[in-house]
Amino acid sequence: MKIWKGIVGVTLIASLLAGCGSGDGSGEAKNEASTGGNASGKSVNLKMFIAQPRLKEHYDKYIESFKAKEKAEKNIDVTVQLEMPPADTAPQILKTRLASNDAPDVFAIHAVNEIPPFYKAGYLEDLSNQPFVGKLLESVKPSVTTEDGKVVAVPLETLSWGYLYNKTIFKEQGLTPPTTLTEMKAVVEKLKQKNITPFVLSDKESWIPQLFLPLTVGQIGNTEKKDFIDRMNKDEASFSEMKDMFNIIDLVYANGTKNSLEVGGDDGAAMFATGKGAMWIQGPWYAETILKSNPNLDFGVAALPVNDNPDATMINLSTSTSLAVSKTSKNKEVALDFINYVLDDKDSSAFFQALKFNPLATVHTYKSYPWVDDAMVYVKAGKSYQDPRIPQAVKDESGKALQSYIAGQISKEDVFSALDKAWKSYNKVNK
C-alpha cells in the first residue's frame, strides 16, 4: 500500500548499531562520528528517515533490541536520530535532503515508485551481496531489484489491497463484496436504507485520496488501456482517456463521511474500527492502528470495482515501504548492519508481526493475517495486478488535485490536466 503528512515529525534518539562490512566487502567505510581507532569502544551516530510515525513504538522497541545485540557482540555504542515525518511531506523532504548532500544513512522509499529514479540519480547503495538478500521470498525480490539486477533496498511492506470492509456489517446485511460498479451501487443503497454510512472518508492528508490513482489506473490499465503507462511515459497519452475513474470516485464521495477534508487518517481508522462506516478506501497497512482501536474488529480486503467489467475488479499487489542505504553515507558499515537486522533470523518475525506486515522472507515463521487470505482469493483467480509504475510526483499531484475536486474548487478536466502536466514534467527530467 503506502507505501507514503504535515510538519516534520518525531526525532528520536535511541541507541543502535555497528558495522558488518561495506557494500563492496572492502571494509573501508569509516565513521566520522567514531571515537577510538579500532572496532571496539566506538560511538556511532546514525541518521534514519522512515515516514511511519504511527508505528514509532515498534521501531523504538526494535532499535533497543538491536542496541543490546550490537553492544554485546561488537562493543559499539550507537545513537540513532530517527526522523519520522508524515507521509504527505516525507517525499519532498527526502528529495531535498538527498539533493543537498544531507542524506540520512538509512531511509525509507517506495519500492515501485522511487527505486528507479533514486537509483538512476545515484542515491542508493548496492546491497546485492548483503546476507538479507538470500532470505527474501522469490516473489518479493524483484520489487527491490533494479533493471540491471542490483538489489538496492530491504522490503518492509508487501501489500494486497483494494479497500477495507467491515465483515460483521456485511454479514448482518446479507452483503458480499461487489464485483461490478452496478453491484457496488446496490450495496451502497442497501447500507443507506439501514442508516449505515457506506464509506469512511478521511482526506485531510493528500496521500489518502491519492490511493484512487493506483487503484483505477491499475485496474483499467490492465484491462482496457494496457499501453496507457507506456504511452504516458512517451507523452503520447492523456488522463482524459481515464475519465471512467471518476465513476467510482464520485460514488464514494457522494456516500461517505461528511467534511472529509477535516478528517485525518488516524481518525478514519478509529471511525472504521468502531463501525462508523462499512467500507474504507484504504489498505491493510492501517491494520495495526485499526486493531488498536478495536482488537475484535472483523474486517477484510476486497477489490474495488471501477466499472461494470468484472474482469477489471482486481486486487493490487505491491511492495511499498523499503529501506535503502545512502551511497554517500559516512556510516555505511553501521547502516548495513541495521539493514541486515531488519531480516534477522531470530528477531524479525516478532517485529514484522507487531507491525502487522506480511511475511516476506524465509525466516518469517508467523501465519499470514486473515485479510491476506481474502486477497489471495483474487490472486488465485488470476484477478490481481502489480502496482502500476506511476511516478511519485504524479501520485503526489493526484492527492492534491483530488482534495481540490472534493472541495468543489476544480473540475474533473482540471484534475486530468494537472496529472498530465505532472507526468510530462517527470518525463523531461528523467529522459
C-alpha positions in Angstrom: 0.0 0.0 0.0 1.6 3.4 1.1 3.6 2.6 0.5 3.7 7.1 1.7 1.5 14.1 6.2 2.1 17.9 8.0 5.3 19.1 9.6 8.4 17.1 10.0 7.6 14.7 12.8 9.3 12.8 15.5 13.0 13.0 16.2 14.1 10.1 18.3 17.5 9.5 19.8 17.9 5.9 20.7 20.9 3.6 20.8 21.8 1.3 17.9 24.1 -0.4 15.6 27.5 -1.3 14.3 29.5 -2.4 11.3 29.2 -5.5 9.2 31.4 -4.5 6.2 30.9 -2.0 3.4 28.8 -2.7 0.4 31.8 -3.8 -1.7 33.2 -6.0 1.1 36.3 -3.9 1.4 35.5 -2.7 5.0 36.8 0.8 4.0 33.8 2.8 5.2 34.8 5.0 8.1 32.5 6.5 10.7 33.2 10.2 11.2 31.4 10.1 14.5 33.5 7.4 15.9 35.9 7.7 18.8 38.9 5.4 19.0 40.8 3.8 16.2 39.6 0.2 16.3 36.4 -1.8 16.2 35.8 -1.8 20.0 34.6 1.1 22.0 33.3 3.1 19.1 30.4 5.5 19.3 28.3 5.9 16.2 25.6 8.4 15.3 23.3 7.0 12.6 20.6 9.1 10.9 17.4 7.3 9.8 14.4 8.5 7.9 11.1 6.5 8.0 7.8 8.1 7.3 5.7 5.9 9.6 5.2 7.9 12.8 2.1 5.9 13.8 4.4 2.9 14.2 7.0 4.7 16.2 6.7 2.5 19.3 7.5 -0.7 17.4 10.6 0.9 15.7 11.7 2.1 19.1 11.5 -1.4 20.6 13.3 -2.9 17.7 16.1 -0.3 17.9 16.5 -1.0 21.5 16.8 -4.7 20.8 19.4 -4.1 18.2 21.3 -1.8 20.5 21.7 -4.6 23.0 22.8 -7.0 20.4 25.4 -4.7 18.9 26.8 -3.7 22.3 27.0 -7.3 23.4 28.6 -8.6 20.2 30.7 -5.7 19.0 31.0 -3.3 21.9 29.9 -0.4 19.8 27.6 2.3 21.2 25.3 3.8 18.6 22.8 6.6 18.8 20.1 6.8 16.2 18.5 10.0 15.1 15.2 8.6 13.8 13.2 11.2 11.7 9.6 10.2 11.1 7.8 12.8 9.1 4.2 12.3 8.0 3.7 10.6 4.6 2.4 13.8 2.9 5.6 15.8 3.4 8.2 13.0 3.5 8.9 12.6 -0.3 9.8 16.3 -0.7 11.8 16.4 2.5 13.8 13.4 1.5 14.4 14.6 -2.1 15.6 17.9 -0.7 18.0 16.2 1.8 19.4 13.9 -0.9 19.9 16.8 -3.4 21.7 18.9 -0.8 24.1 16.2 0.3 22.4 15.8 3.6 21.2 12.3 3.0 20.2 10.1 6.0 22.3 7.0 6.4 19.2 4.8 6.1 15.9 6.0 4.6 12.6 4.6 3.5 11.4 4.7 -0.1 8.5 3.3 -2.0 9.9 0.3 -3.9 7.8 0.6 -7.0 7.7 4.3 -7.5 11.0 5.6 -6.1 13.7 2.9 -6.7 14.0 3.6 -10.4 14.6 7.4 -10.2 16.6 7.3 -7.0 18.9 4.6 -8.4 19.3 6.5 -11.6 20.3 9.6 -9.6 23.0 7.6 -7.8 21.4 7.8 -4.3 21.2 4.1 -3.5 23.9 1.7 -2.2 24.2 -1.6 -3.9 23.0 -4.2 -1.4 23.2 -7.2 -3.6 25.8 -9.0 -1.6 24.2 -8.5 1.8 23.1 -11.5 3.8 19.4 -10.4 3.9 19.1 -10.9 0.1 19.2 -14.7 0.3 16.4 -14.7 2.8 13.9 -12.8 0.6 11.0 -14.8 -1.0 11.4 -15.1 -4.7 8.1 -13.3 -5.2 9.3 -10.3 -3.3 12.9 -9.9 -4.5 12.1 -8.3 -8.0 10.3 -5.4 -6.3 13.6 -4.2 -4.8 15.8 -5.1 -7.8 16.8 -2.6 -10.5 16.6 -3.3 -14.2 20.3 -4.1 -14.2 19.9 -6.7 -11.5 21.1 -4.8 -8.3 19.2 -5.2 -5.0 19.1 -1.7 -3.5 16.7 -2.0 -0.6 15.3 -4.3 2.0 11.5 -4.5 1.8 9.3 -4.0 4.9 5.7 -4.0 3.5 4.3 -6.3 0.9 0.7 -5.5 0.2 -2.5 -6.9 -1.3 -5.1 -4.2 -1.2 -8.2 -2.6 -2.7 -10.5 -1.4 0.1 -11.3 -2.5 3.6 -14.8 -3.6 4.6 -16.4 -4.5 7.9 -17.3 -8.2 7.6 -19.7 -8.0 10.5 -21.8 -5.3 8.9 -21.7 -7.0 5.5 -22.8 -10.3 7.1 -25.6 -8.7 9.1 -27.0 -7.0 6.0 -26.6 -10.1 3.8 -23.9 -8.4 1.6 -20.9 -9.7 -0.2 -18.1 -7.7 -1.8 -19.4 -6.4 -5.2 -17.8 -7.4 -8.4 -19.0 -4.5 -10.6 -19.8 -0.8 -10.3 -23.6 -1.5 -10.6 -23.3 -4.1 -7.7 -21.4 -1.6 -5.6 -24.2 1.0 -6.2 -26.7 -1.6 -4.9 -24.6 -2.3 -1.8 -24.4 1.4 -1.1 -28.2 1.8 -1.4 -28.9 -1.1 0.9 -26.5 0.3 3.5 -28.1 3.7 3.3 -31.6 2.2 3.8 -30.3 0.8 7.1 -28.8 4.2 8.1 -25.3 2.8 7.8 -22.7 5.1 6.2 -21.3 3.3 3.2 -17.8 4.8 3.2 -15.5 6.2 5.8 -13.7 9.2 4.2 -10.6 10.8 5.6 -9.0 13.2 3.1 -7.1 15.7 5.3 -3.9 14.1 4.2 -3.5 14.1 0.5 -1.9 10.7 0.2 -5.2 9.1 1.1 -7.3 10.4 -1.8 -4.2 9.7 -3.9 -5.0 5.9 -3.4 -7.6 6.2 -6.1 -4.9 6.7 -8.7 -3.1 3.3 -8.5 -6.5 1.5 -7.9 -8.2 3.0 -11.0 -5.2 3.2 -13.3 -4.1 -0.3 -12.2 -7.4 -1.9 -13.0 -8.3 0.0 -16.2 -4.7 -0.1 -17.3 -4.6 -3.9 -17.0 -7.8 -4.5 -19.0 -8.9 -1.8 -21.3 -5.9 0.5 -21.6 -3.0 -1.8 -21.3 -0.5 0.5 -23.0 -1.6 3.6 -21.1 1.5 3.9 -18.8 3.9 3.2 -21.7 2.3 6.0 -23.7 2.2 8.4 -20.8 6.0 7.8 -20.5 6.3 8.9 -24.1 4.0 11.9 -23.8 1.6 10.1 -26.2 -1.5 9.8 -23.8 -3.7 11.8 -21.5 -5.6 11.1 -18.3 -8.7 12.2 -20.2 -8.7 8.6 -21.5 -9.2 7.5 -17.9 -12.4 9.5 -17.4 -14.2 6.4 -16.1 -12.0 6.6 -13.0 -14.5 9.2 -11.7 -17.4 6.7 -11.8 -16.2 5.1 -8.5 -14.7 8.3 -7.1 -17.9 10.2 -7.4 -19.9 7.3 -6.0 -17.7 7.1 -2.9 -17.7 10.8 -2.2 -21.5 11.0 -2.6 -21.9 8.3 0.1 -19.4 8.9 2.8 -18.3 10.8 5.8 -19.2 14.5 5.8 -16.5 17.1 5.7 -13.8 14.5 4.9 -11.1 17.1 4.3 -11.2 17.7 8.1 -10.7 14.0 8.9 -7.2 12.6 9.2 -6.0 9.1 8.6 -5.9 8.0 12.2 -9.3 9.5 12.8 -10.5 7.5 9.8 -9.0 4.3 11.3 -10.9 4.9 14.6 -14.1 5.6 12.7 -13.8 2.4 10.7 -12.8 0.4 13.8 -15.9 1.5 15.6 -18.3 0.8 12.8 -19.0 4.4 11.7 -18.7 3.3 8.1 -18.9 -0.1 6.3 -16.0 0.4 3.9 -12.8 2.5 3.7 -10.7 3.1 0.6 -7.5 2.1 2.4 -5.0 -0.7 2.7 -4.2 -3.2 5.4 -1.1 -1.1 6.3 -3.5 0.6 8.7 -4.3 -2.7 10.4 -2.2 -2.0 13.5 -3.9 1.3 14.1 -7.4 -0.1 13.4 -7.0 -3.0 15.7 -5.5 -0.8 18.4 -8.9 1.0 18.5 -10.9 -2.3 18.3 -9.0 -5.5 18.7 -12.2 -7.5 18.0 -13.0 -5.9 14.6 -13.5 -8.4 11.8 -12.5 -6.7 8.6 -11.5 -7.9 5.2 -9.8 -6.7 2.0 -11.6 -6.7 -1.4 -11.1 -5.4 -4.9 -12.7 -2.0 -5.7 -15.0 -2.1 -8.8 -14.2 0.7 -11.2 -16.7 -0.2 -14.0 -19.1 -2.9 -15.0 -16.4 -5.2 -16.3 -16.0 -7.9 -13.6 -12.6 -8.8 -15.1 -11.4 -5.3 -14.2 -12.2 -5.8 -10.5 -8.7 -6.8 -9.4 -6.6 -6.7 -6.3 -3.4 -4.5 -6.2 -0.2 -6.4 -5.3 2.8 -4.3 -4.4 5.8 -3.8 -2.3 5.9 -0.3 -0.7 8.0 0.8 2.2 11.5 -0.4 1.8 14.8 0.7 3.5 17.8 1.8 1.5 21.3 2.9 2.4 22.7 6.2 1.2 25.6 5.7 -1.3 27.4 8.7 0.4 26.9 7.5 4.0 29.9 8.0 6.2 28.4 5.3 8.5 28.0 2.7 5.8 29.1 -0.3 7.9 26.7 0.6 10.7 23.9 1.2 8.2 24.4 -2.1 6.6 24.3 -3.8 10.0 20.8 -2.4 10.6 19.6 -3.3 7.1 20.5 -6.9 7.7 19.0 -6.8 11.2 15.6 -6.0 9.6 15.5 -9.6 8.5 17.3 -11.1 11.5 16.8 -14.8 11.8 15.7 -14.6 15.4 14.1 -11.2 15.9 12.5 -10.1 12.7 9.4 -12.3 12.9 8.2 -10.6 16.1 9.0 -7.2 14.6 7.0 -7.7 11.4 4.1 -9.4 13.3 3.9 -6.4 15.7 3.8 -4.0 12.7 1.0 -6.2 11.1 3.2 -6.6 8.0 3.0 -9.7 5.8 5.7 -12.3 5.9 8.3 -11.7 3.1 11.3 -13.7 4.0 12.1 -17.4 4.6 12.9 -16.5 8.3 9.4 -15.3 8.9 7.5 -18.0 10.8 4.2 -16.4 11.7 0.9 -17.0 10.0 -0.5 -14.6 7.4 -3.3 -12.4 8.5 -6.9 -13.0 7.6 -7.0 -10.1 5.2 -4.1 -11.6 3.3 -6.2 -14.7 2.8 -9.0 -12.5 1.5 -6.7 -11.0 -1.1 -5.3 -14.4 -2.1 -8.8 -15.4 -3.4 -8.4 -12.8 -6.1 -4.8 -13.7 -6.8 -5.6 -17.4 -7.2 -8.4 -16.5 -9.6 -6.0 -14.5 -11.7 -7.5 -11.2 -10.7 -4.6 -9.2 -9.5 -2.1 -6.8 -10.9 1.2 -5.3 -9.9 1.1 -1.8 -8.5 1.4 0.4 -11.6 4.7 2.3 -12.0 3.2 5.8 -11.7 5.9 8.5 -11.0 5.7 9.6 -7.3 5.4 13.2 -8.5 2.2 12.3 -10.3 0.8 10.5 -7.3 1.5 13.5 -5.1 -0.2 15.8 -7.6 -3.2 13.5 -7.8 -3.7 13.7 -4.0 -3.7 17.5 -4.1 -5.9 17.7 -7.2 -8.5 15.3 -5.7 -8.6 17.3 -2.5 -9.4 20.3 -4.6 -12.0 18.3 -6.6 -13.6 17.1 -3.3 -13.8 20.7 -2.2 -15.6 21.7 -5.4 -12.7 24.0 -6.4 -11.7 22.3 -9.7 -13.4 20.1 -12.3 -12.5 16.6 -13.5 -10.9 18.1 -16.5 -8.7 20.2 -14.3 -7.6 17.0 -12.5 -6.7 15.4 -15.8 -4.8 18.4 -16.9 -2.8 18.6 -13.6 -1.9 14.9 -13.8 -0.8 15.2 -17.5 1.3 18.2 -16.6 3.0 16.4 -13.7 3.8 13.4 -15.8 5.2 15.5 -18.7 7.4 17.3 -16.2 8.6 14.0 -14.8 9.4 12.8 -18.4 11.5 15.9 -19.1 13.7 15.3 -16.1 14.0 11.5 -16.5 14.6 11.1 -20.2 
